[in-house]
Amino acid sequence: MGGCDWGGTQGPHAQALHRMRQQLVKFRTAQINGLRGLLTEYGEVMPHGRAGIKRATALNLHGMT
């Protein structure tokens, strides 16, 4: 299994930052999927992806006022 060369003095720090970023992306994806699922139960169909959710949410909130 290949991977990045994390050698040198900053290797462990770079690995830790990469792991943290992966965890944040995974958490954000879970949050977005949970929101899409909840809204689907109420009849609101949202597009896939973070940009689609952001755009659709902004349009729906703007339409409420």
PQR file of N, CA, C, O and H, with PARSE charges and radii, in Angstrom:
ATOM      1  N   MET A   1       0.849  -1.168   0.000 -0.4000 1.5000
ATOM      2  CA  MET A   1       0.000   0.000   0.000 -0.0000 2.0000
ATOM      3  C   MET A   1       0.892   1.227   0.000  0.5500 1.7000
ATOM      4  O   MET A   1       1.701   1.412   0.910 -0.5500 1.4000
ATOM      5  N   GLY A   2       0.750   2.059  -1.007 -0.4000 1.5000
ATOM      6  CA  GLY A   2       1.572   3.256  -1.132 -0.0000 2.0000
ATOM      7  C   GLY A   2       1.033   4.386  -0.281  0.5500 1.7000
ATOM      8  O   GLY A   2       0.020   4.252   0.405 -0.5500 1.4000
ATOM      9  H   GLY A   2       0.093   1.910  -1.746  0.4000 1.0000
ATOM     10  N   GLY A   3       1.720   5.469  -0.343 -0.4000 1.5000
ATOM     11  CA  GLY A   3       1.273   6.633   0.415 -0.0000 2.0000
ATOM     12  C   GLY A   3       2.229   7.773   0.221  0.5500 1.7000
ATOM     13  O   GLY A   3       3.149   7.700  -0.594 -0.5500 1.4000
ATOM     14  H   GLY A   3       2.543   5.578  -0.901  0.4000 1.0000
ATOM     15  N   CYS A   4       2.016   8.804   0.956 -0.4000 1.5000
ATOM     16  CA  CYS A   4       2.876   9.972   0.876 -0.0000 2.0000
ATOM     17  C   CYS A   4       4.140   9.740   1.680  0.5500 1.7000
ATOM     18  O   CYS A   4       4.143   8.987   2.654 -0.5500 1.4000
ATOM     19  H   CYS A   4       1.269   8.863   1.618  0.4000 1.0000
ATOM     20  N   ASP A   5       5.207  10.390   1.263 -0.4000 1.5000
ATOM     21  CA  ASP A   5       6.450  10.336   2.016 -0.0000 2.0000
ATOM     22  C   ASP A   5       6.392  11.406   3.093  0.5500 1.7000
ATOM     23  O   ASP A   5       6.534  12.595   2.808 -0.5500 1.4000
ATOM     24  H   ASP A   5       5.204  11.001   0.471  0.4000 1.0000
ATOM     25  N   TRP A   6       6.185  10.978   4.325 -0.4000 1.5000
ATOM     26  CA  TRP A   6       6.050  11.917   5.436 -0.0000 2.0000
ATOM     27  C   TRP A   6       7.359  12.050   6.205  0.5500 1.7000
ATOM     28  O   TRP A   6       7.356  12.412   7.381 -0.5500 1.4000
ATOM     29  H   TRP A   6       6.070  10.012   4.556  0.4000 1.0000
ATOM     30  N   GLY A   7       8.469  11.760   5.549 -0.4000 1.5000
ATOM     31  CA  GLY A   7       9.757  11.820   6.211 -0.0000 2.0000
ATOM     32  C   GLY A   7      10.155  13.240   6.581  0.5500 1.7000
ATOM     33  O   GLY A   7       9.509  14.208   6.180 -0.5500 1.4000
ATOM     34  H   GLY A   7       8.472  11.466   4.593  0.4000 1.0000
ATOM     35  N   GLY A   8      11.205  13.343   7.335 -0.4000 1.5000
ATOM     36  CA  GLY A   8      11.691  14.657   7.742 -0.0000 2.0000
ATOM     37  C   GLY A   8      11.188  15.036   9.119  0.5500 1.7000
ATOM     38  O   GLY A   8      10.532  14.254   9.807 -0.5500 1.4000
ATOM     39  H   GLY A   8      11.730  12.556   7.660  0.4000 1.0000
ATOM     40  N   THR A   9      11.514  16.255   9.498 -0.4000 1.5000
ATOM     41  CA  THR A   9      11.168  16.692  10.850 -0.0000 2.0000
ATOM     42  C   THR A   9       9.699  17.066  10.990  0.5500 1.7000
ATOM     43  O   THR A   9       9.169  17.037  12.100 -0.5500 1.4000
ATOM     44  H   THR A   9      12.046  16.890   8.939  0.4000 1.0000
ATOM     45  N   GLN A  10       9.024  17.417   9.892 -0.4000 1.5000
ATOM     46  CA  GLN A  10       7.626  17.812   9.977 -0.0000 2.0000
ATOM     47  C   GLN A  10       6.670  16.673   9.626  0.5500 1.7000
ATOM     48  O   GLN A  10       5.460  16.887   9.558 -0.5500 1.4000
ATOM     49  H   GLN A  10       9.455  17.440   8.990  0.4000 1.0000
ATOM     50  N   GLY A  11       7.190  15.480   9.405 -0.4000 1.5000
ATOM     51  CA  GLY A  11       6.369  14.351   9.023 -0.0000 2.0000
ATOM     52  C   GLY A  11       5.221  14.060   9.969  0.5500 1.7000
ATOM     53  O   GLY A  11       4.076  14.007   9.521 -0.5500 1.4000
ATOM     54  H   GLY A  11       8.173  15.306   9.460  0.4000 1.0000
ATOM     55  N   PRO A  12       5.470  13.869  11.254 -0.5600 1.5000
ATOM     56  CA  PRO A  12       4.378  13.571  12.184  0.2800 2.0000
ATOM     57  C   PRO A  12       3.348  14.700  12.270  0.5500 1.7000
ATOM     58  O   PRO A  12       2.157  14.446  12.446 -0.5500 1.4000
ATOM     59  N   HIS A  13       3.806  15.924  12.146 -0.4000 1.5000
ATOM     60  CA  HIS A  13       2.885  17.066  12.206 -0.0000 2.0000
ATOM     61  C   HIS A  13       1.986  17.089  10.975  0.5500 1.7000
ATOM     62  O   HIS A  13       0.786  17.346  11.074 -0.5500 1.4000
ATOM     63  H   HIS A  13       4.774  16.130  12.003  0.4000 1.0000
ATOM     64  N   ALA A  14       2.575  16.821   9.824 -0.4000 1.5000
ATOM     65  CA  ALA A  14       1.805  16.790   8.587 -0.0000 2.0000
ATOM     66  C   ALA A  14       0.793  15.653   8.623  0.5500 1.7000
ATOM     67  O   ALA A  14      -0.339  15.821   8.168 -0.5500 1.4000
ATOM     68  H   ALA A  14       3.550  16.612   9.743  0.4000 1.0000
ATOM     69  N   GLN A  15       1.179  14.511   9.152 -0.4000 1.5000
ATOM     70  CA  GLN A  15       0.265  13.383   9.278 -0.0000 2.0000
ATOM     71  C   GLN A  15      -0.903  13.729  10.189  0.5500 1.7000
ATOM     72  O   GLN A  15      -2.051  13.409   9.881 -0.5500 1.4000
ATOM     73  H   GLN A  15       2.098  14.375   9.522  0.4000 1.0000
ATOM     74  N   ALA A  16      -0.616  14.373  11.295 -0.4000 1.5000
ATOM     75  CA  ALA A  16      -1.664  14.746  12.247 -0.0000 2.0000
ATOM     76  C   ALA A  16      -2.638  15.733  11.610  0.5500 1.7000
ATOM     77  O   ALA A  16      -3.850  15.603  11.781 -0.5500 1.4000
ATOM     78  H   ALA A  16       0.316  14.633  11.545  0.4000 1.0000
ATOM     79  N   LEU A  17      -2.120  16.714  10.881 -0.4000 1.5000
ATOM     80  CA  LEU A  17      -2.987  17.678  10.211 -0.0000 2.0000
ATOM     81  C   LEU A  17      -3.843  17.002   9.144  0.5500 1.7000
ATOM     82  O   LEU A  17      -5.025  17.315   8.999 -0.5500 1.4000
ATOM     83  H   LEU A  17      -1.135  16.819  10.742  0.4000 1.0000
ATOM     84  N   HIS A  18      -3.248  16.082   8.404 -0.4000 1.5000
ATOM     85  CA  HIS A  18      -3.984  15.366   7.368 -0.0000 2.0000
ATOM     86  C   HIS A  18      -5.106  14.525   7.984  0.5500 1.7000
ATOM     87  O   HIS A  18      -6.228  14.512   7.477 -0.5500 1.4000
ATOM     88  H   HIS A  18      -2.288  15.827   8.522  0.4000 1.0000
ATOM     89  N   ARG A  19      -4.800  13.830   9.067 -0.4000 1.5000
ATOM     90  CA  ARG A  19      -5.822  13.030   9.764 -0.0000 2.0000
ATOM     91  C   ARG A  19      -6.946  13.911  10.290  0.5500 1.7000
ATOM     92  O   ARG A  19      -8.118  13.549  10.183 -0.5500 1.4000
ATOM     93  H   ARG A  19      -3.888  13.840   9.478  0.4000 1.0000
ATOM     94  N   MET A  20      -6.601  15.064  10.857 -0.4000 1.5000
ATOM     95  CA  MET A  20      -7.604  15.978  11.390 -0.0000 2.0000
ATOM     96  C   MET A  20      -8.513  16.482  10.268  0.5500 1.7000
ATOM     97  O   MET A  20      -9.731  16.551  10.434 -0.5500 1.4000
ATOM     98  H   MET A  20      -5.650  15.358  10.944  0.4000 1.0000
ATOM     99  N   ARG A  21      -7.923  16.831   9.137 -0.4000 1.5000
ATOM    100  CA  ARG A  21      -8.723  17.302   8.013 -0.0000 2.0000
ATOM    101  C   ARG A  21      -9.653  16.200   7.517  0.5500 1.7000
ATOM    102  O   ARG A  21     -10.820  16.461   7.226 -0.5500 1.4000
ATOM    103  H   ARG A  21      -6.934  16.775   9.002  0.4000 1.0000
ATOM    104  N   GLN A  22      -9.152  14.983   7.420 -0.4000 1.5000
ATOM    105  CA  GLN A  22      -9.997  13.862   7.000 -0.0000 2.0000
ATOM    106  C   GLN A  22     -11.173  13.673   7.952  0.5500 1.7000
ATOM    107  O   GLN A  22     -12.291  13.418   7.506 -0.5500 1.4000
ATOM    108  H   GLN A  22      -8.204  14.771   7.656  0.4000 1.0000
ATOM    109  N   GLN A  23     -10.936  13.793   9.242 -0.4000 1.5000
ATOM    110  CA  GLN A  23     -12.004  13.647  10.225 -0.0000 2.0000
ATOM    111  C   GLN A  23     -13.034  14.759  10.086  0.5500 1.7000
ATOM    112  O   GLN A  23     -14.235  14.509  10.196 -0.5500 1.4000
ATOM    113  H   GLN A  23     -10.027  14.000   9.604  0.4000 1.0000
ATOM    114  N   LEU A  24     -12.577  15.984   9.846 -0.4000 1.5000
ATOM    115  CA  LEU A  24     -13.502  17.108   9.679 -0.0000 2.0000
ATOM    116  C   LEU A  24     -14.362  16.934   8.431  0.5500 1.7000
ATOM    117  O   LEU A  24     -15.562  17.207   8.464 -0.5500 1.4000
ATOM    118  H   LEU A  24     -11.602  16.187   9.756  0.4000 1.0000
ATOM    119  N   VAL A  25     -13.761  16.482   7.335 -0.4000 1.5000
ATOM    120  CA  VAL A  25     -14.516  16.250   6.102 -0.0000 2.0000
ATOM    121  C   VAL A  25     -15.539  15.144   6.320  0.5500 1.7000
ATOM    122  O   VAL A  25     -16.676  15.253   5.861 -0.5500 1.4000
ATOM    123  H   VAL A  25     -12.786  16.260   7.309  0.4000 1.0000
ATOM    124  N   LYS A  26     -15.150  14.084   7.012 -0.4000 1.5000
ATOM    125  CA  LYS A  26     -16.062  12.977   7.297 -0.0000 2.0000
ATOM    126  C   LYS A  26     -17.238  13.444   8.165  0.5500 1.7000
ATOM    127  O   LYS A  26     -18.382  13.059   7.920 -0.5500 1.4000
ATOM    128  H   LYS A  26     -14.226  13.995   7.385  0.4000 1.0000
ATOM    129  N   PHE A  27     -16.959  14.264   9.168 -0.4000 1.5000
ATOM    130  CA  PHE A  27     -18.003  14.789  10.049 -0.0000 2.0000
ATOM    131  C   PHE A  27     -18.951  15.700   9.271  0.5500 1.7000
ATOM    132  O   PHE A  27     -20.169  15.608   9.421 -0.5500 1.4000
ATOM    133  H   PHE A  27     -16.030  14.577   9.367  0.4000 1.0000
ATOM    134  N   ARG A  28     -18.389  16.579   8.442 -0.4000 1.5000
ATOM    135  CA  ARG A  28     -19.213  17.486   7.648 -0.0000 2.0000
ATOM    136  C   ARG A  28     -20.114  16.707   6.688  0.5500 1.7000
ATOM    137  O   ARG A  28     -21.286  17.043   6.520 -0.5500 1.4000
ATOM    138  H   ARG A  28     -17.399  16.653   8.321  0.4000 1.0000
ATOM    139  N   THR A  29     -19.566  15.673   6.067 -0.4000 1.5000
ATOM    140  CA  THR A  29     -20.360  14.843   5.163 -0.0000 2.0000
ATOM    141  C   THR A  29     -21.501  14.173   5.907  0.5500 1.7000
ATOM    142  O   THR A  29     -22.619  14.109   5.396 -0.5500 1.4000
ATOM    143  H   THR A  29     -18.614  15.400   6.204  0.4000 1.0000
ATOM    144  N   ALA A  30     -21.237  13.674   7.105 -0.4000 1.5000
ATOM    145  CA  ALA A  30     -22.283  13.039   7.907 -0.0000 2.0000
ATOM    146  C   ALA A  30     -23.377  14.040   8.274  0.5500 1.7000
ATOM    147  O   ALA A  30     -24.562  13.710   8.243 -0.5500 1.4000
ATOM    148  H   ALA A  30     -20.328  13.726   7.520  0.4000 1.0000
ATOM    149  N   GLN A  31     -22.980  15.249   8.617 -0.4000 1.5000
ATOM    150  CA  GLN A  31     -23.952  16.287   8.966 -0.0000 2.0000
ATOM    151  C   GLN A  31     -24.837  16.633   7.771  0.5500 1.7000
ATOM    152  O   GLN A  31     -26.053  16.758   7.913 -0.5500 1.4000
ATOM    153  H   GLN A  31     -22.016  15.517   8.643  0.4000 1.0000
ATOM    154  N   ILE A  32     -24.233  16.787   6.600 -0.4000 1.5000
ATOM    155  CA  ILE A  32     -24.986  17.123   5.398 -0.0000 2.0000
ATOM    156  C   ILE A  32     -25.936  15.995   5.029  0.5500 1.7000
ATOM    157  O   ILE A  32     -27.087  16.244   4.671 -0.5500 1.4000
ATOM    158  H   ILE A  32     -23.244  16.685   6.484  0.4000 1.0000
ATOM    159  N   ASN A  33     -25.464  14.758   5.113 -0.4000 1.5000
ATOM    160  CA  ASN A  33     -26.333  13.618   4.788 -0.0000 2.0000
ATOM    161  C   ASN A  33     -27.479  13.504   5.782  0.5500 1.7000
ATOM    162  O   ASN A  33     -28.600  13.172   5.396 -0.5500 1.4000
ATOM    163  H   ASN A  33     -24.528  14.555   5.404  0.4000 1.0000
ATOM    164  N   GLY A  34     -27.215  13.773   7.052 -0.4000 1.5000
ATOM    165  CA  GLY A  34     -28.274  13.759   8.054 -0.0000 2.0000
ATOM    166  C   GLY A  34     -29.314  14.829   7.783  0.5500 1.7000
ATOM    167  O   GLY A  34     -30.514  14.583   7.907 -0.5500 1.4000
ATOM    168  H   GLY A  34     -26.304  14.043   7.366  0.4000 1.0000
ATOM    169  N   LEU A  35     -28.856  16.010   7.416 -0.4000 1.5000
ATOM    170  CA  LEU A  35     -29.774  17.106   7.082 -0.0000 2.0000
ATOM    171  C   LEU A  35     -30.611  16.754   5.869  0.5500 1.7000
ATOM    172  O   LEU A  35     -31.822  16.973   5.864 -0.5500 1.4000
ATOM    173  H   LEU A  35     -27.881  16.209   7.316  0.4000 1.0000
ATOM    174  N   ARG A  36     -29.975  16.208   4.835 -0.4000 1.5000
ATOM    175  CA  ARG A  36     -30.724  15.811   3.638 -0.0000 2.0000
ATOM    176  C   ARG A  36     -31.773  14.759   3.975  0.5500 1.7000
ATOM    177  O   ARG A  36     -32.895  14.822   3.473 -0.5500 1.4000
ATOM    178  H   ARG A  36     -28.991  16.030   4.839  0.4000 1.0000
ATOM    179  N   GLY A  37     -31.422  13.798   4.813 -0.4000 1.5000
ATOM    180  CA  GLY A  37     -32.373  12.764   5.206 -0.0000 2.0000
ATOM    181  C   GLY A  37     -33.555  13.328   5.975  0.5500 1.7000
ATOM    182  O   GLY A  37     -34.702  12.960   5.723 -0.5500 1.4000
ATOM    183  H   GLY A  37     -30.511  13.747   5.221  0.4000 1.0000
ATOM    184  N   LEU A  38     -33.271  14.219   6.910 -0.4000 1.5000
ATOM    185  CA  LEU A  38     -34.337  14.833   7.705 -0.0000 2.0000
ATOM    186  C   LEU A  38     -35.271  15.657   6.823  0.5500 1.7000
ATOM    187  O   LEU A  38     -36.492  15.563   6.945 -0.5500 1.4000
ATOM    188  H   LEU A  38     -32.339  14.517   7.115  0.4000 1.0000
ATOM    189  N   LEU A  39     -34.691  16.463   5.935 -0.4000 1.5000
ATOM    190  CA  LEU A  39     -35.516  17.282   5.055 -0.0000 2.0000
ATOM    191  C   LEU A  39     -36.324  16.430   4.082  0.5500 1.7000
ATOM    192  O   LEU A  39     -37.442  16.797   3.721 -0.5500 1.4000
ATOM    193  H   LEU A  39     -33.699  16.539   5.836  0.4000 1.0000
ATOM    194  N   THR A  40     -35.772  15.305   3.657 -0.4000 1.5000
ATOM    195  CA  THR A  40     -36.505  14.408   2.759 -0.0000 2.0000
ATOM    196  C   THR A  40     -37.742  13.852   3.448  0.5500 1.7000
ATOM    197  O   THR A  40     -38.775  13.666   2.805 -0.5500 1.4000
ATOM    198  H   THR A  40     -34.863  15.007   3.950  0.4000 1.0000
ATOM    199  N   GLU A  41     -37.650  13.582   4.750 -0.4000 1.5000
ATOM    200  CA  GLU A  41     -38.813  13.098   5.491 -0.0000 2.0000
ATOM    201  C   GLU A  41     -39.944  14.117   5.496  0.5500 1.7000
ATOM    202  O   GLU A  41     -41.113  13.750   5.621 -0.5500 1.4000
ATOM    203  H   GLU A  41     -36.811  13.733   5.272  0.4000 1.0000
ATOM    204  N   TYR A  42     -39.600  15.394   5.362 -0.4000 1.5000
ATOM    205  CA  TYR A  42     -40.605  16.456   5.335 -0.0000 2.0000
ATOM    206  C   TYR A  42     -40.946  16.900   3.915  0.5500 1.7000
ATOM    207  O   TYR A  42     -41.623  17.911   3.724 -0.5500 1.4000
ATOM    208  H   TYR A  42     -38.651  15.692   5.260  0.4000 1.0000
ATOM    209  N   GLY A  43     -40.482  16.149   2.923 -0.4000 1.5000
ATOM    210  CA  GLY A  43     -40.846  16.431   1.546 -0.0000 2.0000
ATOM    211  C   GLY A  43     -39.932  17.392   0.811  0.5500 1.7000
ATOM    212  O   GLY A  43     -40.206  17.737  -0.339 -0.5500 1.4000
ATOM    213  H   GLY A  43     -39.932  15.328   3.078  0.4000 1.0000
ATOM    214  N   GLU A  44     -38.864  17.830   1.435 -0.4000 1.5000
ATOM    215  CA  GLU A  44     -37.913  18.730   0.779 -0.0000 2.0000
ATOM    216  C   GLU A  44     -36.768  17.908   0.210  0.5500 1.7000
ATOM    217  O   GLU A  44     -36.033  17.264   0.958 -0.5500 1.4000
ATOM    218  H   GLU A  44     -38.642  17.551   2.369  0.4000 1.0000
ATOM    219  N   VAL A  45     -36.616  17.927  -1.085 -0.4000 1.5000
ATOM    220  CA  VAL A  45     -35.533  17.184  -1.726 -0.0000 2.0000
ATOM    221  C   VAL A  45     -34.394  18.152  -1.997  0.5500 1.7000
ATOM    222  O   VAL A  45     -34.576  19.164  -2.673 -0.5500 1.4000
ATOM    223  H   VAL A  45     -37.213  18.451  -1.692  0.4000 1.0000
ATOM    224  N   MET A  46     -33.232  17.839  -1.472 -0.4000 1.5000
ATOM    225  CA  MET A  46     -32.057  18.696  -1.617 -0.0000 2.0000
ATOM    226  C   MET A  46     -31.044  18.014  -2.528  0.5500 1.7000
ATOM    227  O   MET A  46     -30.963  16.786  -2.568 -0.5500 1.4000
ATOM    228  H   MET A  46     -33.084  17.016  -0.923  0.4000 1.0000
ATOM    229  N   PRO A  47     -30.275  18.813  -3.257 -0.5600 1.5000
ATOM    230  CA  PRO A  47     -29.242  18.235  -4.128  0.2800 2.0000
ATOM    231  C   PRO A  47     -28.093  17.650  -3.310  0.5500 1.7000
ATOM    232  O   PRO A  47     -27.938  17.934  -2.122 -0.5500 1.4000
ATOM    233  N   HIS A  48     -27.303  16.836  -3.977 -0.4000 1.5000
ATOM    234  CA  HIS A  48     -26.124  16.248  -3.338 -0.0000 2.0000
ATOM    235  C   HIS A  48     -25.030  17.286  -3.207  0.5500 1.7000
ATOM    236  O   HIS A  48     -24.991  18.255  -3.964 -0.5500 1.4000
ATOM    237  H   HIS A  48     -27.429  16.605  -4.942  0.4000 1.0000
ATOM    238  N   GLY A  49     -24.160  17.090  -2.266 -0.4000 1.5000
ATOM    239  CA  GLY A  49     -22.974  17.919  -2.127 -0.0000 2.0000
ATOM    240  C   GLY A  49     -23.189  19.149  -1.273  0.5500 1.7000
ATOM    241  O   GLY A  49     -24.307  19.629  -1.088 -0.5500 1.4000
ATOM    242  H   GLY A  49     -24.192  16.303  -1.651  0.4000 1.0000
ATOM    243  N   ARG A  50     -22.076  19.637  -0.763 -0.4000 1.5000
ATOM    244  CA  ARG A  50     -22.091  20.798   0.126 -0.0000 2.0000
ATOM    245  C   ARG A  50     -22.558  22.052  -0.607  0.5500 1.7000
ATOM    246  O   ARG A  50     -23.347  22.823  -0.061 -0.5500 1.4000
ATOM    247  H   ARG A  50     -21.167  19.247  -0.914  0.4000 1.0000
ATOM    248  N   ALA A  51     -22.087  22.266  -1.828 -0.4000 1.5000
ATOM    249  CA  ALA A  51     -22.472  23.472  -2.575 -0.0000 2.0000
ATOM    250  C   ALA A  51     -23.962  23.447  -2.906  0.5500 1.7000
ATOM    251  O   ALA A  51     -24.635  24.474  -2.821 -0.5500 1.4000
ATOM    252  H   ALA A  51     -21.446  21.639  -2.272  0.4000 1.0000
ATOM    253  N   GLY A  52     -24.478  22.279  -3.282 -0.4000 1.5000
ATOM    254  CA  GLY A  52     -25.900  22.171  -3.601 -0.0000 2.0000
ATOM    255  C   GLY A  52     -26.779  22.440  -2.395  0.5500 1.7000
ATOM    256  O   GLY A  52     -27.802  23.115  -2.509 -0.5500 1.4000
ATOM    257  H   GLY A  52     -23.932  21.445  -3.351  0.4000 1.0000
ATOM    258  N   ILE A  53     -26.390  21.918  -1.239 -0.4000 1.5000
ATOM    259  CA  ILE A  53     -27.149  22.148  -0.002 -0.0000 2.0000
ATOM    260  C   ILE A  53     -27.107  23.628   0.353  0.5500 1.7000
ATOM    261  O   ILE A  53     -28.127  24.211   0.720 -0.5500 1.4000
ATOM    262  H   ILE A  53     -25.559  21.369  -1.147  0.4000 1.0000
ATOM    263  N   LYS A  54     -25.934  24.234   0.246 -0.4000 1.5000
ATOM    264  CA  LYS A  54     -25.790  25.646   0.583 -0.0000 2.0000
ATOM    265  C   LYS A  54     -26.674  26.510  -0.318  0.5500 1.7000
ATOM    266  O   LYS A  54     -27.354  27.420   0.156 -0.5500 1.4000
ATOM    267  H   LYS A  54     -25.105  23.761  -0.052  0.4000 1.0000
ATOM    268  N   ARG A  55     -26.658  26.221  -1.612 -0.4000 1.5000
ATOM    269  CA  ARG A  55     -27.439  26.983  -2.570 -0.0000 2.0000
ATOM    270  C   ARG A  55     -28.932  26.793  -2.326  0.5500 1.7000
ATOM    271  O   ARG A  55     -29.678  27.772  -2.293 -0.5500 1.4000
ATOM    272  H   ARG A  55     -26.106  25.482  -1.998  0.4000 1.0000
ATOM    273  N   ALA A  56     -29.382  25.551  -2.154 -0.4000 1.5000
ATOM    274  CA  ALA A  56     -30.799  25.264  -1.960 -0.0000 2.0000
ATOM    275  C   ALA A  56     -31.303  25.830  -0.643  0.5500 1.7000
ATOM    276  O   ALA A  56     -32.426  26.329  -0.576 -0.5500 1.4000
ATOM    277  H   ALA A  56     -28.776  24.756  -2.181  0.4000 1.0000
ATOM    278  N   THR A  57     -30.492  25.760   0.405 -0.4000 1.5000
ATOM    279  CA  THR A  57     -30.885  26.297   1.700 -0.0000 2.0000
ATOM    280  C   THR A  57     -31.043  27.809   1.615  0.5500 1.7000
ATOM    281  O   THR A  57     -32.004  28.368   2.143 -0.5500 1.4000
ATOM    282  H   THR A  57     -29.580  25.355   0.351  0.4000 1.0000
ATOM    283  N   ALA A  58     -30.104  28.469   0.953 -0.4000 1.5000
ATOM    284  CA  ALA A  58     -30.179  29.921   0.807 -0.0000 2.0000
ATOM    285  C   ALA A  58     -31.432  30.312   0.034  0.5500 1.7000
ATOM    286  O   ALA A  58     -32.102  31.278   0.399 -0.5500 1.4000
ATOM    287  H   ALA A  58     -29.323  28.016   0.523  0.4000 1.0000
ATOM    288  N   LEU A  59     -31.759  29.580  -1.027 -0.4000 1.5000
ATOM    289  CA  LEU A  59     -32.953  29.878  -1.817 -0.0000 2.0000
ATOM    290  C   LEU A  59     -34.214  29.660  -0.998  0.5500 1.7000
ATOM    291  O   LEU A  59     -35.136  30.473  -1.059 -0.5500 1.4000
ATOM    292  H   LEU A  59     -31.215  28.796  -1.324  0.4000 1.0000
ATOM    293  N   ASN A  60     -34.271  28.573  -0.232 -0.4000 1.5000
ATOM    294  CA  ASN A  60     -35.448  28.285   0.577 -0.0000 2.0000
ATOM    295  C   ASN A  60     -35.621  29.306   1.694  0.5500 1.7000
ATOM    296  O   ASN A  60     -36.740  29.736   1.974 -0.5500 1.4000
ATOM    297  H   ASN A  60     -33.522  27.913  -0.183  0.4000 1.0000
ATOM    298  N   LEU A  61     -34.535  29.694   2.327 -0.4000 1.5000
ATOM    299  CA  LEU A  61     -34.631  30.691   3.397 -0.0000 2.0000
ATOM    300  C   LEU A  61     -35.013  32.067   2.834  0.5500 1.7000
ATOM    301  O   LEU A  61     -35.763  32.812   3.464 -0.5500 1.4000
ATOM    302  H   LEU A  61     -33.626  29.345   2.099  0.4000 1.0000
ATOM    303  N   HIS A  62     -34.503  32.393   1.667 -0.4000 1.5000
ATOM    304  CA  HIS A  62     -34.824  33.670   1.042 -0.0000 2.0000
ATOM    305  C   HIS A  62     -36.315  33.706   0.659  0.5500 1.7000
ATOM    306  O   HIS A  62     -36.952  34.756   0.743 -0.5500 1.4000
ATOM    307  H   HIS A  62     -33.893  31.788   1.155  0.4000 1.0000
ATOM    308  N   GLY A  63     -36.859  32.569   0.244 -0.4000 1.5000
ATOM    309  CA  GLY A  63     -38.258  32.484  -0.143 -0.0000 2.0000
ATOM    310  C   GLY A  63     -39.196  32.585   1.048  0.5500 1.7000
ATOM    311  O   GLY A  63     -40.374  32.889   0.863 -0.5500 1.4000
ATOM    312  H   GLY A  63     -36.342  31.716   0.176  0.4000 1.0000
ATOM    313  N   MET A  64     -38.723  32.341   2.257 -0.4000 1.5000
ATOM    314  CA  MET A  64     -39.566  32.395   3.461 -0.0000 2.0000
ATOM    315  C   MET A  64     -39.840  33.817   3.900  0.5500 1.7000
ATOM    316  O   MET A  64     -40.843  34.077   4.563 -0.5500 1.4000
ATOM    317  H   MET A  64     -37.766  32.094   2.407  0.4000 1.0000
ATOM    318  N   THR A  65     -38.965  34.744   3.541 -0.4000 1.5000
ATOM    319  CA  THR A  65     -39.140  36.125   4.017 -0.0000 2.0000
ATOM    320  C   THR A  65     -39.966  36.943   3.063  0.5500 1.7000
ATOM    321  O   THR A  65     -40.208  38.124   3.312 -0.5500 1.4000
ATOM    322  H   THR A  65     -38.149  34.533   3.002  0.4000 1.0000
TER
END
